[in-house]
Amino acid sequence: MRIFMDIKCVYSIWGLVFSAVAWGQDLPLQTEEQRAVLRHQSNVVFDLVSPISQKSSKSCVWVWAGGSRQLCVGTVVGDGSQVLAKWSEVARARESKLLCVGEGNETFPATIEGVYEEEDLVLLKLKDSTLKPVTFSPTQALELGQFLVAAAPGDTTLGFGVVSVAERSLRESDQAFVGIGAETHQDGTGVIVREVADDSPAKKADISKGDIILSVNGQIISGLMQFRSLLSTLKPGENTVFRYSRKGDHRDVELKLAAKPKNAAFPQRRLEVMERMGGDISNVRDGFPAVIQTDLVLNPEECGGPVLDLKGNVVGIMAARAGRIRSYVISASAIEEMLKRKPVEESLARVKKEEPGPKLAGSREARPRLNRQQMQRLRARMKEMDSLMRELDQEINQIDR
């Protein structure tokens, strides 16, 4: 039980720790004695994480264009001769021959059998495949806070994190529209309304610029990300109670949510910049019919592979990286339902285009894989960062007193 608590304790600083490992940076405020102790204590955590991804290592591949450019990860399905991979990444191969490379560097020529456009997945057909198809575990819905591991072929762990938002649709027609542009309230809970769209549910309910949204359906709003996450679970046509404050006066109002119109989003410049601070994001990262949001941090070319729970069950496929600490997983049950449909032909499939995430100055071009040697380094860095965060937290608590 203690081991699982340790894992959950350190998952949230994954992005910071990985950056330190990738560039070999030492963390401050740690003596050599402390480092030695922390390295010893961290072994238990990674002894658990490493074998998890290896359980599906024979059921995933690297997808390459012409043997010279890695496109994405693929998940072996069907009888072992088919692979699901991220369509928008595979489409970048253009006229190059597709190759799938397994854990033992065995290489299989691949052709496109069809495309699942809404899920941004392509079904590849392998020649003379000896690969083992993945076994999905679709029986139980993933819970908020559930720990997940992203796998790849061989002795490789791409990343880990937790479920942050339950399964929902990202199709615009399925998303509710309130008509509020908001920002974080720095002086307390809630979010500040900074813009209200004309003829929107918020406008009709007399919500105005400067109002502070305190709760939605009785759930207290702690910040902008939680507000956005909560709204994403609501459906068009639902009656929803908003509590807001205007010049200290608290009011309750019931809104009937509308369907999200095209181009309804407000500019979120500060949030967009922060979303991209973690590196590159996927070109296609929206419009999915059903996805689970996580805080797994992967590169766009590392999407398409299997995602496992702590028991090693394959609970989904990595769909996209959408932000700094926001990525999407298509659940195992959704994948199995999708495979019952006939994919469209490649010539009829459209590659959706969205604004790509920019490469920031100083960002890596290729992130190292987590092999055994690098995992030993990551063990040390993660425990050092955990200790550092605890010390900072203690100092903040003393200041608060």
Secondary structure as a PSIPRED ss2 file (coil, helix, strand):
# PSIPRED VFORMAT (PSIPRED V4.0)

   1 M C   1.000  0.000  0.000
   2 R H   0.000  1.000  0.000
   3 I H   0.000  1.000  0.000
   4 F H   0.000  1.000  0.000
   5 M H   0.000  1.000  0.000
   6 D H   0.000  1.000  0.000
   7 I H   0.000  1.000  0.000
   8 K H   0.000  1.000  0.000
   9 C H   0.000  1.000  0.000
  10 V H   0.000  1.000  0.000
  11 Y H   0.000  1.000  0.000
  12 S H   0.000  1.000  0.000
  13 I H   0.000  1.000  0.000
  14 W H   0.000  1.000  0.000
  15 G H   0.000  1.000  0.000
  16 L H   0.000  1.000  0.000
  17 V H   0.000  1.000  0.000
  18 F H   0.000  1.000  0.000
  19 S H   0.000  1.000  0.000
  20 A H   0.000  1.000  0.000
  21 V H   0.000  1.000  0.000
  22 A H   0.000  1.000  0.000
  23 W H   0.000  1.000  0.000
  24 G C   1.000  0.000  0.000
  25 Q C   1.000  0.000  0.000
  26 D C   1.000  0.000  0.000
  27 L C   1.000  0.000  0.000
  28 P C   1.000  0.000  0.000
  29 L C   1.000  0.000  0.000
  30 Q C   1.000  0.000  0.000
  31 T C   1.000  0.000  0.000
  32 E H   0.000  1.000  0.000
  33 E H   0.000  1.000  0.000
  34 Q H   0.000  1.000  0.000
  35 R H   0.000  1.000  0.000
  36 A H   0.000  1.000  0.000
  37 V H   0.000  1.000  0.000
  38 L H   0.000  1.000  0.000
  39 R H   0.000  1.000  0.000
  40 H H   0.000  1.000  0.000
  41 Q H   0.000  1.000  0.000
  42 S H   0.000  1.000  0.000
  43 N H   0.000  1.000  0.000
  44 V H   0.000  1.000  0.000
  45 V H   0.000  1.000  0.000
  46 F H   0.000  1.000  0.000
  47 D H   0.000  1.000  0.000
  48 L H   0.000  1.000  0.000
  49 V H   0.000  1.000  0.000
  50 S H   0.000  1.000  0.000
  51 P H   0.000  1.000  0.000
  52 I H   0.000  1.000  0.000
  53 S H   0.000  1.000  0.000
  54 Q H   0.000  1.000  0.000
  55 K C   1.000  0.000  0.000
  56 S C   1.000  0.000  0.000
  57 S H   0.000  1.000  0.000
  58 K H   0.000  1.000  0.000
  59 S H   0.000  1.000  0.000
  60 C E   0.000  0.000  1.000
  61 V E   0.000  0.000  1.000
  62 W E   0.000  0.000  1.000
  63 V E   0.000  0.000  1.000
  64 W E   0.000  0.000  1.000
  65 A E   0.000  0.000  1.000
  66 G C   1.000  0.000  0.000
  67 G C   1.000  0.000  0.000
  68 S C   1.000  0.000  0.000
  69 R E   0.000  0.000  1.000
  70 Q E   0.000  0.000  1.000
  71 L E   0.000  0.000  1.000
  72 C E   0.000  0.000  1.000
  73 V E   0.000  0.000  1.000
  74 G E   0.000  0.000  1.000
  75 T E   0.000  0.000  1.000
  76 V E   0.000  0.000  1.000
  77 V E   0.000  0.000  1.000
  78 G C   1.000  0.000  0.000
  79 D C   1.000  0.000  0.000
  80 G C   1.000  0.000  0.000
  81 S C   1.000  0.000  0.000
  82 Q E   0.000  0.000  1.000
  83 V E   0.000  0.000  1.000
  84 L E   0.000  0.000  1.000
  85 A E   0.000  0.000  1.000
  86 K E   0.000  0.000  1.000
  87 W H   0.000  1.000  0.000
  88 S H   0.000  1.000  0.000
  89 E H   0.000  1.000  0.000
  90 V H   0.000  1.000  0.000
  91 A H   0.000  1.000  0.000
  92 R H   0.000  1.000  0.000
  93 A H   0.000  1.000  0.000
  94 R C   1.000  0.000  0.000
  95 E C   1.000  0.000  0.000
  96 S C   1.000  0.000  0.000
  97 K C   1.000  0.000  0.000
  98 L E   0.000  0.000  1.000
  99 L E   0.000  0.000  1.000
 100 C E   0.000  0.000  1.000
 101 V E   0.000  0.000  1.000
 102 G C   1.000  0.000  0.000
 103 E C   1.000  0.000  0.000
 104 G C   1.000  0.000  0.000
 105 N C   1.000  0.000  0.000
 106 E C   1.000  0.000  0.000
 107 T E   0.000  0.000  1.000
 108 F E   0.000  0.000  1.000
 109 P E   0.000  0.000  1.000
 110 A E   0.000  0.000  1.000
 111 T E   0.000  0.000  1.000
 112 I E   0.000  0.000  1.000
 113 E E   0.000  0.000  1.000
 114 G E   0.000  0.000  1.000
 115 V E   0.000  0.000  1.000
 116 Y E   0.000  0.000  1.000
 117 E C   1.000  0.000  0.000
 118 E C   1.000  0.000  0.000
 119 E C   1.000  0.000  0.000
 120 D C   1.000  0.000  0.000
 121 L E   0.000  0.000  1.000
 122 V E   0.000  0.000  1.000
 123 L E   0.000  0.000  1.000
 124 L E   0.000  0.000  1.000
 125 K E   0.000  0.000  1.000
 126 L E   0.000  0.000  1.000
 127 K C   1.000  0.000  0.000
 128 D C   1.000  0.000  0.000
 129 S C   1.000  0.000  0.000
 130 T C   1.000  0.000  0.000
 131 L C   1.000  0.000  0.000
 132 K C   1.000  0.000  0.000
 133 P C   1.000  0.000  0.000
 134 V C   1.000  0.000  0.000
 135 T C   1.000  0.000  0.000
 136 F E   0.000  0.000  1.000
 137 S C   1.000  0.000  0.000
 138 P C   1.000  0.000  0.000
 139 T C   1.000  0.000  0.000
 140 Q C   1.000  0.000  0.000
 141 A C   1.000  0.000  0.000
 142 L C   1.000  0.000  0.000
 143 E C   1.000  0.000  0.000
 144 L C   1.000  0.000  0.000
 145 G C   1.000  0.000  0.000
 146 Q C   1.000  0.000  0.000
 147 F E   0.000  0.000  1.000
 148 L E   0.000  0.000  1.000
 149 V E   0.000  0.000  1.000
 150 A E   0.000  0.000  1.000
 151 A E   0.000  0.000  1.000
 152 A C   1.000  0.000  0.000
 153 P C   1.000  0.000  0.000
 154 G C   1.000  0.000  0.000
 155 D C   1.000  0.000  0.000
 156 T C   1.000  0.000  0.000
 157 T E   0.000  0.000  1.000
 158 L E   0.000  0.000  1.000
 159 G E   0.000  0.000  1.000
 160 F E   0.000  0.000  1.000
 161 G E   0.000  0.000  1.000
 162 V E   0.000  0.000  1.000
 163 V E   0.000  0.000  1.000
 164 S E   0.000  0.000  1.000
 165 V E   0.000  0.000  1.000
 166 A E   0.000  0.000  1.000
 167 E E   0.000  0.000  1.000
 168 R E   0.000  0.000  1.000
 169 S C   1.000  0.000  0.000
 170 L C   1.000  0.000  0.000
 171 R C   1.000  0.000  0.000
 172 E H   0.000  1.000  0.000
 173 S H   0.000  1.000  0.000
 174 D H   0.000  1.000  0.000
 175 Q C   1.000  0.000  0.000
 176 A E   0.000  0.000  1.000
 177 F E   0.000  0.000  1.000
 178 V C   1.000  0.000  0.000
 179 G C   1.000  0.000  0.000
 180 I E   0.000  0.000  1.000
 181 G E   0.000  0.000  1.000
 182 A E   0.000  0.000  1.000
 183 E E   0.000  0.000  1.000
 184 T E   0.000  0.000  1.000
 185 H C   1.000  0.000  0.000
 186 Q C   1.000  0.000  0.000
 187 D C   1.000  0.000  0.000
 188 G C   1.000  0.000  0.000
 189 T C   1.000  0.000  0.000
 190 G C   1.000  0.000  0.000
 191 V E   0.000  0.000  1.000
 192 I E   0.000  0.000  1.000
 193 V E   0.000  0.000  1.000
 194 R E   0.000  0.000  1.000
 195 E E   0.000  0.000  1.000
 196 V E   0.000  0.000  1.000
 197 A C   1.000  0.000  0.000
 198 D C   1.000  0.000  0.000
 199 D C   1.000  0.000  0.000
 200 S C   1.000  0.000  0.000
 201 P H   0.000  1.000  0.000
 202 A H   0.000  1.000  0.000
 203 K H   0.000  1.000  0.000
 204 K H   0.000  1.000  0.000
 205 A C   1.000  0.000  0.000
 206 D C   1.000  0.000  0.000
 207 I C   1.000  0.000  0.000
 208 S C   1.000  0.000  0.000
 209 K C   1.000  0.000  0.000
 210 G C   1.000  0.000  0.000
 211 D C   1.000  0.000  0.000
 212 I E   0.000  0.000  1.000
 213 I E   0.000  0.000  1.000
 214 L E   0.000  0.000  1.000
 215 S E   0.000  0.000  1.000
 216 V E   0.000  0.000  1.000
 217 N C   1.000  0.000  0.000
 218 G C   1.000  0.000  0.000
 219 Q E   0.000  0.000  1.000
 220 I E   0.000  0.000  1.000
 221 I C   1.000  0.000  0.000
 222 S C   1.000  0.000  0.000
 223 G C   1.000  0.000  0.000
 224 L H   0.000  1.000  0.000
 225 M H   0.000  1.000  0.000
 226 Q H   0.000  1.000  0.000
 227 F H   0.000  1.000  0.000
 228 R H   0.000  1.000  0.000
 229 S H   0.000  1.000  0.000
 230 L H   0.000  1.000  0.000
 231 L H   0.000  1.000  0.000
 232 S H   0.000  1.000  0.000
 233 T C   1.000  0.000  0.000
 234 L C   1.000  0.000  0.000
 235 K C   1.000  0.000  0.000
 236 P C   1.000  0.000  0.000
 237 G C   1.000  0.000  0.000
 238 E C   1.000  0.000  0.000
 239 N E   0.000  0.000  1.000
 240 T E   0.000  0.000  1.000
 241 V E   0.000  0.000  1.000
 242 F E   0.000  0.000  1.000
 243 R E   0.000  0.000  1.000
 244 Y E   0.000  0.000  1.000
 245 S E   0.000  0.000  1.000
 246 R E   0.000  0.000  1.000
 247 K C   1.000  0.000  0.000
 248 G C   1.000  0.000  0.000
 249 D E   0.000  0.000  1.000
 250 H E   0.000  0.000  1.000
 251 R E   0.000  0.000  1.000
 252 D E   0.000  0.000  1.000
 253 V E   0.000  0.000  1.000
 254 E E   0.000  0.000  1.000
 255 L E   0.000  0.000  1.000
 256 K E   0.000  0.000  1.000
 257 L C   1.000  0.000  0.000
 258 A E   0.000  0.000  1.000
 259 A E   0.000  0.000  1.000
 260 K C   1.000  0.000  0.000
 261 P C   1.000  0.000  0.000
 262 K C   1.000  0.000  0.000
 263 N C   1.000  0.000  0.000
 264 A C   1.000  0.000  0.000
 265 A C   1.000  0.000  0.000
 266 F C   1.000  0.000  0.000
 267 P C   1.000  0.000  0.000
 268 Q C   1.000  0.000  0.000
 269 R H   0.000  1.000  0.000
 270 R H   0.000  1.000  0.000
 271 L H   0.000  1.000  0.000
 272 E H   0.000  1.000  0.000
 273 V H   0.000  1.000  0.000
 274 M H   0.000  1.000  0.000
 275 E H   0.000  1.000  0.000
 276 R C   1.000  0.000  0.000
 277 M C   1.000  0.000  0.000
 278 G C   1.000  0.000  0.000
 279 G C   1.000  0.000  0.000
 280 D C   1.000  0.000  0.000
 281 I C   1.000  0.000  0.000
 282 S C   1.000  0.000  0.000
 283 N C   1.000  0.000  0.000
 284 V C   1.000  0.000  0.000
 285 R C   1.000  0.000  0.000
 286 D C   1.000  0.000  0.000
 287 G C   1.000  0.000  0.000
 288 F C   1.000  0.000  0.000
 289 P C   1.000  0.000  0.000
 290 A C   1.000  0.000  0.000
 291 V E   0.000  0.000  1.000
 292 I E   0.000  0.000  1.000
 293 Q E   0.000  0.000  1.000
 294 T E   0.000  0.000  1.000
 295 D C   1.000  0.000  0.000
 296 L C   1.000  0.000  0.000
 297 V C   1.000  0.000  0.000
 298 L C   1.000  0.000  0.000
 299 N C   1.000  0.000  0.000
 300 P H   0.000  1.000  0.000
 301 E H   0.000  1.000  0.000
 302 E H   0.000  1.000  0.000
 303 C C   1.000  0.000  0.000
 304 G C   1.000  0.000  0.000
 305 G C   1.000  0.000  0.000
 306 P E   0.000  0.000  1.000
 307 V E   0.000  0.000  1.000
 308 L E   0.000  0.000  1.000
 309 D C   1.000  0.000  0.000
 310 L C   1.000  0.000  0.000
 311 K C   1.000  0.000  0.000
 312 G C   1.000  0.000  0.000
 313 N C   1.000  0.000  0.000
 314 V E   0.000  0.000  1.000
 315 V E   0.000  0.000  1.000
 316 G E   0.000  0.000  1.000
 317 I E   0.000  0.000  1.000
 318 M E   0.000  0.000  1.000
 319 A E   0.000  0.000  1.000
 320 A E   0.000  0.000  1.000
 321 R E   0.000  0.000  1.000
 322 A E   0.000  0.000  1.000
 323 G E   0.000  0.000  1.000
 324 R C   1.000  0.000  0.000
 325 I C   1.000  0.000  0.000
 326 R E   0.000  0.000  1.000
 327 S E   0.000  0.000  1.000
 328 Y E   0.000  0.000  1.000
 329 V E   0.000  0.000  1.000
 330 I E   0.000  0.000  1.000
 331 S E   0.000  0.000  1.000
 332 A H   0.000  1.000  0.000
 333 S H   0.000  1.000  0.000
 334 A H   0.000  1.000  0.000
 335 I H   0.000  1.000  0.000
 336 E H   0.000  1.000  0.000
 337 E H   0.000  1.000  0.000
 338 M H   0.000  1.000  0.000
 339 L H   0.000  1.000  0.000
 340 K C   1.000  0.000  0.000
 341 R C   1.000  0.000  0.000
 342 K C   1.000  0.000  0.000
 343 P C   1.000  0.000  0.000
 344 V E   0.000  0.000  1.000
 345 E C   1.000  0.000  0.000
 346 E H   0.000  1.000  0.000
 347 S H   0.000  1.000  0.000
 348 L H   0.000  1.000  0.000
 349 A C   1.000  0.000  0.000
 350 R C   1.000  0.000  0.000
 351 V C   1.000  0.000  0.000
 352 K C   1.000  0.000  0.000
 353 K C   1.000  0.000  0.000
 354 E C   1.000  0.000  0.000
 355 E C   1.000  0.000  0.000
 356 P C   1.000  0.000  0.000
 357 G C   1.000  0.000  0.000
 358 P C   1.000  0.000  0.000
 359 K C   1.000  0.000  0.000
 360 L C   1.000  0.000  0.000
 361 A C   1.000  0.000  0.000
 362 G C   1.000  0.000  0.000
 363 S C   1.000  0.000  0.000
 364 R C   1.000  0.000  0.000
 365 E C   1.000  0.000  0.000
 366 A C   1.000  0.000  0.000
 367 R C   1.000  0.000  0.000
 368 P C   1.000  0.000  0.000
 369 R C   1.000  0.000  0.000
 370 L E   0.000  0.000  1.000
 371 N C   1.000  0.000  0.000
 372 R H   0.000  1.000  0.000
 373 Q H   0.000  1.000  0.000
 374 Q H   0.000  1.000  0.000
 375 M H   0.000  1.000  0.000
 376 Q H   0.000  1.000  0.000
 377 R H   0.000  1.000  0.000
 378 L H   0.000  1.000  0.000
 379 R H   0.000  1.000  0.000
 380 A H   0.000  1.000  0.000
 381 R H   0.000  1.000  0.000
 382 M H   0.000  1.000  0.000
 383 K H   0.000  1.000  0.000
 384 E H   0.000  1.000  0.000
 385 M H   0.000  1.000  0.000
 386 D H   0.000  1.000  0.000
 387 S H   0.000  1.000  0.000
 388 L H   0.000  1.000  0.000
 389 M H   0.000  1.000  0.000
 390 R H   0.000  1.000  0.000
 391 E H   0.000  1.000  0.000
 392 L H   0.000  1.000  0.000
 393 D H   0.000  1.000  0.000
 394 Q H   0.000  1.000  0.000
 395 E H   0.000  1.000  0.000
 396 I H   0.000  1.000  0.000
 397 N H   0.000  1.000  0.000
 398 Q H   0.000  1.000  0.000
 399 I H   0.000  1.000  0.000
 400 D H   0.000  1.000  0.000
 401 R C   1.000  0.000  0.000
